Amino acid sequence: MRIRPVGTHALLLDLAPPEDIDPAAPPSRDTEVTAAVEAWRAELWHRRELGELVAVEIVPAATTVLLDGVPDPPATAALIATWTASAPPDGTMTAAPTAASAPLVEVPVSYDGADLSQVADHWRTDVPGVVRRLRDTEFQVAFCGFAPGFGYLTGLPAELAVPRLPTPRQRVPAGSVALAGRYAGIYPTASPGGWLLVGRTEVPLFDVTADPPALLSPGTRVRLVER
């Protein structure tokens, strides 16, 4: 892990593999990085709750964790360097410090997406096999981005990663459940998008009048239950 200053009051924990690592390394490395990011996110949130860390925002991403609003970045970086956050050796999320107690959100899904057969081809199974796999997987929100309320859900093994569409759709309806790469996601609002559509839900993902506005936040466990 590398800890880098960002501006005057922020730090970036960079958990990406060093650039000199063999690019032909197995894809499980991506899963291990995701697990490490989640472990550090949980560790830092826990330390902040205990009063051992001062940071206004702790924001995970694909390979990094950003701490913003840090009063003394050099002292905080030195302190973080003495901490450990244990990611499980198999790259799963369940060994993160707060994963077992993280909230569970069940999202009712109608599995009728336009790209189900394409996903089935990539997974070398049939459409019912895709639905079973998605229905039986416990996902976890790794980070949020793209649009307010859009959570990047991990939980599928690296070998089930799927490509995006070569040409994105001009409009993907709100509530669309989709896959891209090794992530699942749910479109909170209608927008362009190139992910493969596998289903839809009527559950609101983002509501500015709610507290919190986003249904899915980093660390949240998610089940895509069949409706």
Disulfide bonds with the S-S distance in Angstrom:
none
